[in-house]
Amino acid sequence: MKVISPAIFYQTIGNHYKNEICHLNWDKNRTWTLLFAVILSAQCTDKKVNEVTTHLFLDFPDLEHFIIKPIEELEQAIKPTGFYHNKSKSLKKCAKQLLLTFEGKVPDTMENLISLSGVGRKTANVILWNIFGKNEGFVVDTHISRISQRVGLSKNKTPEKIEQDLMKLFPKPLWGPISHMLIQFGRDFCKAPIPICSKCFLKKICPKIGVRKWK
């Protein structure tokens, strides 16, 4: 079974998504807004999250508001993102942790980030790259997991093991940029469950591992 070499894969992806960035809206003067937006993005589209946070960050302009306001009000504000009961609890607890433990600032290490409520390695990697320009790991969401298996970059199924495979295949400075490229590629072409292979720029070299049906 043929597989794409990491170098050719990166070059090809890079030609189409060279300047790809995070599509979640956030305020660089309030870096916690990106952290909260990423937490809300679980099982939700960036578009919907952006619609919600446009109003959320006006009604909850600082971390104190997430603590003081009733959880029912927060639940209603984020309800369109789904799983709003758990997400509201995570946001409230995270806000308290940021204020009490980190003086209201988003921490810049993997260890401290994953100590926050609602934050795992994926979220931490997004924050480290987009806020601090640090590559401590490789973002592995559903898009990147799916693509990695289909093109043969990883045979593993869990995000943790896929991340380790990708970190070995690509130079560390590329981890952040590639993650954004792959996420958008997954949205545009390598969709679940049926990818759009006929229009994909990788169609001549992609092995389509595990793909039984495509457009």
trRosetta pair geometry for C-beta under 8 A, 3 or more apart (Angstrom, degrees):
i j d omega theta_ij theta_ji phi_ij phi_ji
1 152 7.4 177 127 -98 110 134
1 207 5.8 78 172 -163 93 140
1 209 6.9 75 171 -95 140 103
2 152 7.8 -135 120 -19 47 163
2 205 7.8 -115 135 -168 130 62
2 207 5.0 -173 81 -88 75 110
3 151 7.1 94 -158 152 75 59
3 152 3.2 -128 -130 120 105 155
3 153 7.8 155 -175 -59 116 41
3 207 5.7 -42 -94 -17 46 144
3 209 7.9 8 -102 -42 86 130
4 8 5.9 -126 -175 81 88 108
4 9 4.5 97 134 -68 125 106
4 151 5.0 -32 24 177 125 104
4 152 6.2 145 24 53 71 108
4 153 7.5 -32 66 -59 97 83
4 202 7.4 -30 -86 -160 151 118
4 205 5.6 86 -101 139 101 108
4 206 6.6 -19 -47 -102 126 50
4 207 7.1 -141 -25 -9 80 95
5 8 4.6 79 63 13 94 104
5 9 6.6 -162 86 -10 44 89
6 9 5.5 -58 -143 38 30 115
6 10 6.1 28 161 -19 67 106
6 153 6.8 92 -92 -120 88 101
6 169 4.3 -176 -96 174 151 105
6 170 6.0 -148 180 -70 129 74
7 10 6.1 -56 -148 36 26 107
7 11 6.4 24 155 -17 62 109
8 11 5.7 -55 -145 38 31 112
8 12 6.1 28 158 -17 66 109
8 205 7.0 -104 133 162 133 161
9 12 6.0 -60 -148 38 26 107
9 13 6.1 20 158 -13 64 112
9 151 6.4 107 -119 153 134 145
9 153 7.1 -138 96 -74 177 116
9 202 7.8 31 -128 -121 75 128
10 13 5.9 -58 -140 43 28 108
10 14 5.7 31 159 -24 65 114
10 170 6.5 132 -76 -116 136 112
10 174 6.7 -2 -142 -178 140 151
10 178 6.5 -55 -121 -105 98 119
11 14 5.7 -58 -144 38 24 114
11 15 6.6 32 155 -29 60 101
12 15 5.9 -49 -155 22 30 113
12 16 7.3 7 155 -1 59 106
12 201 6.5 -179 177 121 105 110
12 202 6.2 107 135 -90 145 88
12 205 7.6 -162 -55 51 167 140
13 16 6.3 -76 -162 45 34 98
13 17 5.9 -33 167 36 75 110
13 178 7.2 65 103 -139 143 81
13 181 4.9 94 155 153 115 134
13 182 7.0 -8 -157 -74 149 66
13 185 6.2 -52 -136 -63 105 148
14 17 6.8 -82 -120 63 25 69
14 18 5.5 60 178 -93 68 72
14 181 6.7 -44 -84 -116 52 158
15 18 6.9 8 -129 -52 13 101
15 201 7.9 -133 82 145 114 154
16 181 7.9 111 79 -156 82 104
16 185 7.6 91 93 -93 126 99
16 201 5.9 169 -57 31 145 156
17 20 4.1 4 174 -35 98 127
17 180 7.3 -169 155 114 121 82
17 181 3.9 139 98 -133 134 85
17 184 5.5 156 -127 72 137 129
17 185 6.4 -93 -30 -53 150 93
20 177 7.4 115 64 -167 90 70
20 180 4.2 173 118 129 104 106
20 181 4.9 149 39 -83 146 57
20 183 7.9 164 160 57 136 90
20 184 5.2 -135 -138 6 136 145
21 180 5.9 -22 -122 -162 12 154
22 34 7.6 51 123 -146 155 117
22 126 6.9 101 -105 -165 134 100
22 130 5.1 2 -11 -107 146 141
22 180 6.3 -97 -60 -108 54 117
23 46 4.6 70 94 150 108 159
23 50 7.6 -72 141 -50 82 133
23 184 7.9 117 -31 -85 126 101
24 34 6.5 115 103 -137 123 74
24 37 4.4 138 176 137 130 135
24 38 6.6 -130 0 -68 175 66
24 41 6.5 -78 -88 -63 131 137
24 46 5.4 -117 -73 -143 70 102
24 49 6.1 -32 -124 103 98 132
24 50 6.6 -163 -141 -71 51 90
24 53 7.8 57 -172 21 90 156
25 37 7.0 -172 64 -116 53 156
25 50 4.8 90 6 -130 112 98
25 53 6.2 179 73 87 100 126
25 54 7.2 34 77 -72 150 77
26 30 7.7 -133 177 83 82 79
26 31 7.4 49 156 -141 126 40
26 33 4.3 158 -149 103 85 102
26 34 3.7 19 -125 -69 170 78
26 37 5.6 -121 -75 5 104 144
26 53 7.8 -36 -87 149 62 153
27 30 4.3 29 88 42 118 94
27 31 7.8 -113 89 -64 66 29
27 33 4.7 68 29 25 87 154
27 57 6.9 166 -11 173 124 151
28 31 6.8 18 -154 -80 40 75
30 33 4.8 68 104 -19 100 109
30 57 7.5 151 89 -158 147 123
30 62 7.5 -123 -129 -107 131 62
31 34 6.0 -39 -172 25 59 107
31 35 7.0 59 137 -15 72 102
31 105 7.5 33 54 -157 122 65
31 106 4.7 -106 109 12 116 132
31 131 5.2 77 -155 -133 125 131
32 35 5.1 -52 -153 39 49 118
32 36 6.1 46 151 -18 76 103
32 63 6.2 5 98 -72 172 104
32 95 7.6 84 178 -108 145 72
32 98 6.1 49 -107 -149 133 169
32 104 7.8 -79 -38 179 138 66
32 106 5.5 179 -79 -58 65 104
33 36 5.9 -53 -144 40 31 108
33 37 6.2 36 154 -23 64 107
33 53 7.0 110 -172 -172 98 129
33 57 5.6 31 -125 -109 120 140
34 37 5.5 -54 -144 37 33 113
34 38 6.3 33 157 -20 66 104
34 106 7.9 -9 60 -78 97 168
34 126 7.8 -154 157 132 107 103
34 127 6.5 143 112 -112 113 77
34 130 6.2 -154 -178 105 153 131
34 131 6.2 -177 63 -63 149 109
35 38 6.0 -57 -152 34 27 109
35 39 6.6 28 151 -18 62 105
35 94 7.3 -165 136 163 122 140
35 106 5.5 -176 -40 -115 137 128
35 116 7.7 -24 -176 118 133 161
35 119 7.4 -28 -163 -89 102 122
35 123 7.4 73 -149 171 68 111
35 127 5.7 32 -92 -101 84 128
36 39 5.5 -51 -149 35 36 114
36 40 6.4 33 153 -16 66 106
36 53 7.4 139 105 -115 104 118
36 56 7.9 -151 132 127 132 136
36 91 5.8 59 -135 -125 104 105
36 94 7.3 166 -91 94 81 142
37 40 5.7 -57 -150 40 32 110
37 41 6.3 40 150 -34 65 105
37 49 5.6 102 -164 159 83 125
37 50 7.8 38 -147 -80 124 57
37 53 5.4 -11 -99 -71 99 158
38 41 5.4 -48 -148 23 34 119
38 123 4.9 135 132 -137 127 91
38 126 5.2 160 -121 90 146 147
38 127 6.8 -114 14 -56 160 89
39 42 6.7 -30 -179 -9 39 108
39 87 6.4 141 141 -147 98 91
39 90 5.8 -163 -174 118 134 131
39 91 6.5 160 102 -76 147 82
39 94 7.1 -127 -67 -17 163 165
39 118 4.4 38 -136 145 122 133
39 119 7.0 -61 -86 -72 103 69
39 123 6.5 43 -75 -128 64 146
40 44 6.4 -52 148 59 70 145
40 49 5.0 136 108 -131 112 106
40 52 6.6 -145 170 84 149 139
40 53 7.0 169 53 -59 158 105
40 78 6.0 -121 -122 -151 118 120
40 81 4.7 -55 -176 -159 94 166
40 87 6.0 80 -106 -166 63 139
40 91 7.9 27 -62 -70 92 124
41 44 5.5 -131 -151 70 36 92
41 45 7.8 -62 -147 128 81 10
41 46 6.3 9 -125 -88 120 62
41 49 4.9 -28 -85 -62 77 157
41 81 7.6 -79 -82 -156 26 121
42 83 6.9 -52 97 58 108 145
42 87 7.4 -173 49 -91 114 112
43 82 5.4 -96 109 95 109 138
43 83 6.1 82 61 -5 135 129
44 48 5.3 -107 178 77 101 125
44 49 5.6 115 117 -56 120 95
44 81 4.4 -19 -97 -161 167 76
44 82 5.4 -179 -73 30 105 109
45 48 4.7 92 62 8 88 100
45 49 6.9 -152 96 -5 46 87
46 49 5.5 -57 -146 39 34 113
46 50 6.1 37 156 -22 69 105
47 50 5.9 -56 -151 34 27 110
47 51 6.7 29 150 -20 61 104
48 51 5.5 -51 -152 31 36 114
48 52 6.5 31 152 -16 66 106
48 80 5.9 -144 -176 136 109 107
48 81 6.1 153 126 -100 112 65
49 52 5.7 -59 -151 39 33 109
49 53 6.0 21 158 -13 70 111
49 81 5.9 61 -94 -110 72 117
50 53 6.0 -55 -133 42 29 103
50 54 6.5 48 159 -38 61 98
51 54 6.1 -46 -160 12 26 117
51 80 7.1 -57 92 101 116 150
52 55 6.8 -76 -172 44 36 94
52 56 5.6 31 147 -25 75 122
52 77 7.1 110 -171 154 95 69
52 78 5.8 75 179 -124 139 57
52 80 5.5 -165 -78 62 115 111
52 81 5.5 -54 -15 -46 167 106
53 56 4.8 -58 -125 44 42 116
53 57 5.4 31 178 -15 79 107
54 57 7.3 -62 -147 35 9 96
54 58 7.4 2 147 -11 49 112
55 58 5.7 -65 -157 37 38 111
55 59 6.1 22 156 -9 74 112
55 77 6.9 -149 107 -153 104 95
56 59 6.1 -67 -146 45 28 101
56 60 5.7 -24 171 33 69 109
56 77 5.1 116 -105 159 87 120
56 78 6.5 50 -99 -74 136 83
57 60 6.4 -60 -112 70 31 76
57 61 6.5 77 171 -106 59 47
58 61 6.6 8 -153 -73 24 89
59 65 7.5 173 132 160 57 145
59 77 6.2 -145 73 -115 145 141
60 65 4.2 -176 -144 106 66 126
60 66 5.4 68 -168 -66 130 75
60 69 6.7 -103 -99 17 99 146
60 74 7.2 52 -67 -107 145 92
60 77 7.3 119 -15 131 119 171
61 65 6.1 89 39 -7 59 148
62 65 5.6 109 59 -1 65 99
63 66 5.7 -52 -161 29 45 113
63 67 6.9 36 147 -14 70 105
63 95 4.3 168 -162 -158 86 95
63 98 5.7 -123 -129 81 151 124
63 99 5.4 174 122 -56 139 109
63 104 5.9 -161 21 -132 147 89
64 67 5.7 -63 -157 39 38 109
64 68 5.8 22 156 -12 75 115
64 95 7.8 -168 -54 167 16 123
64 99 7.3 98 -74 -92 66 150
65 68 5.9 -60 -131 45 31 103
65 69 5.5 22 176 -15 70 115
66 69 6.9 -44 -120 37 17 102
66 74 6.8 73 -141 -102 70 138
66 91 5.6 -116 -158 144 130 96
66 92 5.6 -164 156 -105 92 52
66 94 8.0 -40 134 71 151 81
66 95 3.7 166 84 -50 131 166
67 92 6.4 119 -100 -156 49 77
67 95 5.4 -145 -49 109 87 124
67 96 5.6 112 -101 -74 117 85
67 99 7.3 -47 -38 12 146 151
69 73 5.0 -88 163 70 112 134
69 74 6.2 127 101 -47 114 94
70 73 4.8 96 68 0 86 101
70 74 7.4 -158 100 -1 49 85
71 74 5.4 -54 -152 39 43 113
71 75 6.1 51 149 -27 71 102
71 88 5.5 111 -167 145 89 125
71 89 7.2 27 -146 -79 134 62
71 92 6.2 -38 -102 -55 99 151
72 75 5.5 -48 -146 32 32 116
72 76 6.6 32 155 -17 62 103
73 76 6.0 -53 -152 35 31 109
73 77 6.5 32 150 -21 63 109
74 77 5.5 -57 -149 35 34 114
74 78 6.4 2 163 5 69 110
74 88 4.5 133 112 -143 111 109
74 91 6.5 -163 -180 79 138 132
74 92 6.8 167 50 -59 173 102
75 78 6.6 -76 -145 49 24 88
75 79 6.2 55 155 -67 64 89
75 84 5.0 105 -155 141 72 114
75 85 6.5 21 -124 -90 120 50
75 88 4.6 -48 -78 -52 70 160
76 79 5.6 -18 -144 -22 30 121
78 81 5.2 -39 177 25 83 119
78 84 5.0 159 98 -131 89 102
78 87 5.7 -126 129 105 144 128
78 88 6.1 175 48 -73 130 86
78 91 7.5 155 -32 -12 161 153
79 84 4.5 -37 -105 -53 48 165
81 84 6.5 116 61 -82 84 87
81 87 6.5 -53 93 55 123 176
83 86 5.1 -37 168 45 95 110
83 87 5.5 100 108 -25 86 104
84 87 5.4 -58 -132 46 35 111
84 88 5.7 40 166 -26 70 105
85 88 6.3 -56 -149 31 20 108
85 89 6.9 17 152 -14 57 107
86 89 5.8 -58 -153 36 34 111
86 90 6.3 33 152 -20 67 107
87 90 5.5 -54 -148 36 34 113
87 91 6.3 33 155 -20 67 105
87 118 7.1 78 -133 -120 56 137
88 91 5.8 -52 -145 36 31 110
88 92 6.4 32 156 -18 64 107
89 92 5.9 -56 -148 37 29 111
89 93 6.2 21 159 -11 65 111
89 117 7.5 -110 127 167 74 139
90 93 6.0 -62 -144 43 27 105
90 94 5.8 29 158 -22 66 113
90 117 4.6 -169 -148 138 66 101
90 118 3.1 85 -176 -57 133 124
91 94 5.7 -55 -139 38 26 112
91 95 6.3 32 158 -24 62 105
91 117 8.0 -117 -32 99 15 115
91 118 7.0 13 -55 -6 49 161
92 95 5.9 -54 -151 31 26 112
92 96 6.7 23 153 -15 61 106
93 96 5.7 -56 -153 36 34 111
93 97 6.3 35 150 -20 67 106
93 117 3.8 56 95 -4 118 165
93 118 7.6 141 66 -12 106 100
94 97 5.6 -54 -147 36 33 112
94 98 6.3 35 155 -22 66 104
94 116 5.0 56 -129 177 92 105
94 117 4.5 -126 -60 59 77 93
94 118 5.7 -57 -53 33 130 114
94 119 7.2 110 -113 -24 124 107
95 98 5.8 -53 -149 33 29 112
95 99 6.5 21 156 -13 63 109
96 99 6.0 -61 -150 40 29 107
96 100 5.9 9 163 -4 68 117
97 100 6.3 -66 -133 48 24 98
97 101 5.2 -18 -176 20 67 122
97 102 7.2 35 139 7 71 103
97 115 7.4 -173 -176 119 142 89
97 116 5.4 172 94 -123 148 77
97 117 6.4 159 -8 0 139 94
98 101 7.1 -57 -106 53 11 85
98 102 5.2 -53 -151 57 50 111
98 104 5.7 59 140 -127 95 30
98 105 7.1 -173 -171 51 93 24
98 106 6.9 -24 -129 -83 120 51
98 116 7.2 33 -59 -120 82 124
99 102 7.7 2 -21 57 9 68
99 103 7.5 16 -155 -146 36 13
99 104 5.2 30 -106 -76 61 73
101 115 7.9 -110 130 113 163 128
102 105 5.2 -117 146 62 100 71
102 106 7.3 61 132 -109 149 9
102 107 5.2 -107 -120 -56 144 92
102 112 7.1 107 -87 175 127 129
106 113 7.8 31 179 -104 85 93
106 127 6.5 -135 169 -170 132 128
106 131 6.3 -37 93 158 141 171
107 112 3.5 -93 143 113 161 133
107 113 5.6 -150 78 -62 104 66
107 116 7.7 -177 25 -39 115 120
108 112 7.6 26 42 57 33 130
108 128 6.9 108 -162 -120 61 76
108 131 7.5 -131 -107 103 88 112
108 132 4.8 120 -140 -89 108 156
108 134 6.8 116 -180 -5 92 147
109 112 4.7 80 63 15 94 101
109 113 6.7 -164 87 -10 45 90
109 136 7.7 104 -156 -72 52 163
110 113 5.8 -61 -144 38 28 111
110 114 6.2 13 167 -10 67 110
110 121 7.3 17 -156 -125 110 75
110 124 5.3 86 -133 154 67 140
110 125 7.9 20 -108 -70 101 64
110 128 6.8 -16 -71 -62 74 145
110 136 4.8 -145 -47 125 120 152
110 137 6.7 92 -104 -13 136 118
111 114 6.7 -66 -148 39 20 98
111 115 6.8 26 152 -27 58 108
112 115 5.6 -55 -156 24 36 118
112 116 7.6 43 149 -30 61 95
113 116 6.0 -50 -171 12 41 113
113 119 5.4 -121 159 153 77 144
113 123 7.4 -163 159 105 116 89
113 124 3.9 129 110 -121 137 102
113 127 6.0 174 -133 67 142 141
113 128 7.1 -97 -29 -53 160 97
114 119 5.6 -143 -114 114 39 97
114 120 6.3 40 -128 -140 96 28
114 121 6.5 4 -90 -70 127 56
114 124 5.3 -39 -57 -55 83 145
115 119 7.8 -2 52 70 31 121
116 119 4.3 43 74 16 97 134
118 123 7.4 46 131 -9 73 176
119 123 4.7 -124 -141 88 70 134
119 124 5.8 90 171 -58 106 85
119 127 7.9 -15 -141 -7 124 142
120 123 5.6 96 48 17 59 100
120 124 6.9 -113 110 -5 30 99
121 124 5.5 -59 -142 41 31 114
121 125 6.1 33 159 -23 67 105
121 137 5.9 -69 -178 113 105 166
121 140 7.9 13 103 35 110 96
121 159 7.4 165 70 127 119 119
121 160 7.2 98 34 -98 156 77
121 163 7.0 -43 131 -71 139 172
122 125 6.0 -57 -152 33 27 110
122 126 6.7 27 151 -19 62 104
122 139 5.7 76 -151 -148 72 71
122 140 6.0 -102 -98 58 101 59
122 141 5.9 107 -158 -75 137 72
122 159 6.6 -47 -60 178 113 148
123 126 5.7 -54 -153 33 34 113
123 127 6.4 30 152 -16 67 107
124 127 5.7 -58 -149 38 32 110
124 128 6.1 31 156 -21 67 109
124 136 7.7 -55 133 71 106 125
124 137 7.3 50 95 39 102 130
125 128 5.8 -52 -140 36 30 111
125 129 6.4 20 164 -11 63 109
125 136 6.8 -137 -108 65 74 82
125 137 4.5 -94 -93 78 117 98
125 138 6.6 -5 -154 98 154 8
125 139 4.5 -171 104 -73 128 71
125 175 7.8 -94 -166 145 118 118
125 176 7.9 -165 169 -98 88 75
125 179 7.3 168 135 -90 122 170
126 129 6.5 -68 -153 41 23 102
126 130 5.9 -3 167 2 64 121
126 139 5.6 74 -65 -101 76 129
126 179 7.9 -138 -93 127 70 146
127 130 6.5 -69 -131 48 21 95
127 131 5.4 -11 -177 12 65 122
127 132 7.5 37 140 7 68 101
128 131 7.1 -57 -115 50 11 90
128 132 5.4 -50 -160 51 50 114
128 134 4.2 -74 172 74 98 103
128 135 7.3 147 120 -84 116 20
128 136 5.4 -56 156 16 168 107
128 137 7.7 90 47 32 146 82
129 132 7.4 -41 -71 59 7 70
129 133 6.7 34 -158 -122 44 21
129 134 6.4 -112 -80 65 44 49
129 135 6.2 48 -94 -84 97 64
129 139 7.5 -80 11 -34 142 115
129 175 7.4 -135 -89 102 132 90
129 176 3.5 164 -145 -120 135 121
129 179 7.3 145 31 44 171 135
130 176 7.6 175 -52 -159 58 120
133 176 7.6 -94 -149 -9 44 174
135 172 5.2 147 104 173 134 81
135 173 6.5 -174 10 -109 154 26
135 175 4.3 126 -154 51 121 121
135 176 5.3 -114 -88 -27 98 98
137 163 5.9 4 -178 -177 103 129
137 167 6.9 -58 -146 -80 54 129
137 175 7.1 -178 121 170 23 148
138 144 7.8 -169 148 166 99 153
138 163 4.8 171 62 -148 96 77
138 166 4.5 -155 129 95 169 124
138 167 5.2 -147 -16 -64 121 82
138 170 7.7 108 -101 54 134 121
138 175 4.7 -114 -94 -154 78 108
138 178 7.7 -24 -142 78 104 113
138 179 6.3 175 -168 -73 68 114
139 144 6.5 139 110 -9 76 160
139 175 7.8 132 5 161 72 88
139 176 7.8 71 -7 -122 110 49
139 179 3.8 82 45 -154 112 145
139 183 7.6 -24 111 -50 130 121
140 144 4.9 -126 -134 92 53 125
140 145 5.6 81 177 -63 95 84
140 148 7.7 -25 -131 -12 104 147
140 159 4.2 159 101 -154 125 88
140 160 7.9 -149 54 -51 148 22
140 162 5.0 131 -137 91 147 115
140 163 4.7 -110 -20 -67 133 89
140 166 7.2 169 -78 14 107 143
141 144 5.5 90 44 17 63 100
141 145 6.9 -116 102 -7 30 96
141 159 7.9 25 -88 -119 18 125
141 183 6.4 43 46 -106 128 106
142 145 5.7 -55 -143 38 29 115
142 146 6.2 30 159 -20 64 109
142 186 7.7 153 102 166 72 154
142 192 7.1 -73 152 1 113 149
143 146 6.0 -63 -153 37 26 109
143 147 6.2 19 157 -14 65 112
143 182 6.3 151 123 136 106 84
143 183 4.9 109 73 -127 148 54
143 185 7.5 136 170 71 120 71
143 186 2.9 171 -155 61 110 169
143 187 6.8 -33 -108 -39 143 69
143 190 7.3 108 -162 88 83 104
144 147 5.8 -54 -139 41 31 109
144 148 6.0 37 160 -26 65 109
144 162 7.3 140 125 138 95 134
144 166 7.6 -10 171 -69 119 160
144 179 6.5 -26 -82 -139 145 73
144 182 4.8 69 -101 121 85 136
144 183 6.5 -34 -47 -70 93 70
144 186 7.0 -94 -50 -39 43 143
145 148 6.0 -56 -147 31 23 113
145 149 6.9 14 158 -11 59 108
145 157 7.9 50 -171 -167 113 42
145 159 6.1 -66 -83 -91 121 74
145 162 5.6 170 -117 17 73 177
146 149 6.3 -67 -158 38 27 104
146 150 6.3 19 155 -16 66 114
146 186 6.3 106 65 -130 118 121
146 190 6.5 163 114 141 110 109
146 192 5.7 -112 -115 -63 159 114
147 150 5.7 -62 -143 40 31 109
147 151 6.1 4 170 2 70 111
147 153 7.6 18 121 24 76 127
147 182 5.5 -160 61 -164 157 105
147 185 6.6 70 -105 98 151 116
147 186 5.6 -105 -43 -79 119 100
147 190 5.0 81 -95 114 93 159
148 151 6.9 -68 -139 46 19 91
148 153 4.3 -86 -151 69 73 110
148 154 4.3 10 153 27 116 108
148 162 5.3 112 90 -158 161 116
148 165 7.1 116 -178 88 132 128
148 166 6.5 -77 -114 -68 134 111
149 152 7.8 36 -177 -72 27 27
149 153 7.7 -72 -51 50 23 75
149 154 6.1 -55 -76 78 60 80
149 155 7.2 92 -125 -120 79 27
149 157 7.6 38 -84 -98 137 57
149 162 7.8 -62 -49 -110 86 124
149 209 6.2 -124 151 93 67 116
149 210 6.1 -2 137 19 111 145
150 190 6.3 180 59 -155 156 124
150 195 7.3 102 -152 -42 162 153
150 206 7.1 3 140 -174 97 113
150 207 7.7 173 161 73 56 77
150 208 6.2 -21 -172 -138 92 33
150 209 5.3 177 -146 53 33 78
150 210 6.2 -101 -98 53 67 101
150 211 5.9 53 -136 -41 108 110
151 202 7.2 -45 -106 166 121 150
151 206 5.7 -71 -109 -136 85 86
151 207 6.6 118 -146 33 38 88
151 209 7.2 -124 -23 17 8 106
152 155 7.9 7 -148 -65 57 75
152 207 5.4 46 -31 36 124 137
152 209 5.6 119 -65 -19 78 141
153 165 6.5 130 143 131 78 119
153 166 6.4 40 151 -92 125 80
153 169 6.1 -87 -158 -2 98 175
154 161 7.3 143 -171 122 128 84
154 162 4.6 118 122 -128 170 75
154 165 4.0 127 -102 85 106 160
154 166 6.8 -51 -48 -47 125 79
155 165 8.0 164 24 -102 60 158
156 161 3.6 -127 180 112 158 122
156 162 5.1 -153 82 -63 109 66
156 165 6.1 -179 17 -24 121 135
157 161 7.4 35 48 57 45 126
157 162 7.7 -95 108 -46 5 108
158 161 4.8 78 65 15 93 101
158 162 6.7 -164 89 -7 44 89
159 162 5.7 -59 -140 41 30 111
159 163 6.0 37 158 -27 66 106
160 163 5.8 -53 -152 30 25 114
160 164 6.9 23 151 -16 59 104
161 164 5.6 -50 -151 33 37 112
161 165 6.6 40 150 -20 65 102
162 165 5.6 -53 -152 35 35 114
162 166 6.3 30 154 -16 68 107
163 166 5.9 -59 -147 39 30 107
163 167 6.2 32 155 -22 65 108
164 167 5.7 -53 -145 34 30 114
164 168 6.7 29 155 -18 62 105
165 168 6.0 -63 -159 34 30 109
165 169 6.5 21 152 -18 66 113
166 169 5.6 -60 -144 37 35 110
166 170 6.2 -10 173 16 72 110
166 175 7.5 109 130 -125 106 88
166 178 7.9 -171 -179 106 119 138
167 170 7.3 -72 -129 52 20 80
167 172 7.6 29 -157 -96 82 71
167 175 6.8 13 -108 -101 73 126
170 174 4.8 -106 165 82 114 122
170 175 6.4 145 98 -78 119 63
170 178 5.9 -43 -173 -10 169 164
171 174 5.0 82 68 6 81 109
172 175 5.9 -27 -160 -15 43 114
174 177 5.7 -71 -156 53 56 105
174 178 5.1 51 153 -26 90 113
175 178 6.3 -63 -143 38 20 107
175 179 6.5 25 160 -27 59 107
176 179 6.0 -57 -154 25 27 112
176 180 7.2 19 156 -11 61 102
177 180 6.2 -61 -160 35 35 106
177 181 6.5 34 149 -19 69 108
178 181 5.3 -57 -150 37 39 115
178 182 6.1 35 157 -20 72 106
179 182 6.0 -56 -146 37 29 108
179 183 6.4 31 156 -21 63 107
180 183 5.9 -53 -146 33 31 112
180 184 6.6 23 159 -11 64 107
181 184 6.3 -67 -156 40 27 103
181 185 6.1 28 151 -21 66 112
182 185 5.4 -54 -143 38 33 116
182 186 6.3 38 155 -23 65 103
183 186 5.7 -53 -154 32 29 113
183 187 6.7 27 150 -16 62 105
184 187 5.5 -53 -150 36 38 112
184 188 6.1 26 155 -13 70 111
185 188 5.9 -62 -140 43 28 104
185 189 5.9 -38 -176 41 67 103
185 190 5.8 27 136 15 87 110
186 189 7.6 -76 -113 60 14 63
186 190 4.9 -56 -113 75 54 95
186 191 6.9 115 174 -87 60 42
186 192 7.9 1 -174 -16 101 89
187 191 7.3 46 -150 -90 21 86
188 196 7.8 -89 140 47 56 128
189 195 6.2 34 151 -169 66 93
189 196 5.0 -107 -143 61 60 96
189 197 7.7 97 179 -82 99 34
189 199 6.9 -141 -117 87 102 88
189 200 4.4 109 -168 -101 138 100
189 201 7.9 -107 -74 16 166 73
189 202 7.8 131 125 26 152 104
190 195 4.8 -15 -135 -123 45 121
190 196 8.0 -102 -61 35 26 69
190 200 7.2 73 -60 -113 74 140
191 194 6.4 0 89 77 103 50
191 195 5.4 157 42 -106 64 49
191 196 6.4 51 12 -12 111 86
192 195 7.9 5 -70 -62 36 73
193 213 7.7 39 126 67 96 107
194 213 5.5 -48 -115 109 99 97
194 214 5.9 160 -169 -117 76 40
194 215 5.9 79 148 -25 112 93
195 200 7.1 4 156 -48 110 143
195 208 7.9 -150 53 -125 141 93
195 211 6.2 -46 22 -129 121 135
195 214 5.0 -25 68 -126 80 106
195 215 7.2 -145 103 27 40 81
196 199 5.2 -19 146 42 109 103
196 200 6.2 142 100 -47 71 94
196 214 7.1 160 -106 -176 12 92
196 215 4.9 -28 -116 68 62 112
197 200 5.2 -52 -142 15 37 124
197 203 5.3 114 175 -112 78 102
197 206 7.2 -136 -135 73 103 140
197 208 6.8 9 -107 -95 144 123
197 211 7.4 114 -57 154 136 156
197 214 4.0 31 4 154 119 146
197 215 6.8 150 27 63 70 51
198 203 6.9 60 -122 -104 16 153
198 214 7.3 161 -25 131 78 102
198 215 5.9 -87 10 123 110 62
199 203 7.9 135 62 -41 14 134
199 215 8.0 -12 6 106 97 98
200 203 4.7 128 74 -50 90 90
200 206 7.0 -6 113 -3 137 149
202 205 5.8 -82 -169 60 70 88
202 206 4.3 74 134 -46 103 113
203 206 6.1 -45 -115 26 24 113
208 211 4.0 -82 -177 44 92 126
208 214 7.1 -87 -136 -31 130 145
211 214 5.7 24 167 -50 124 114
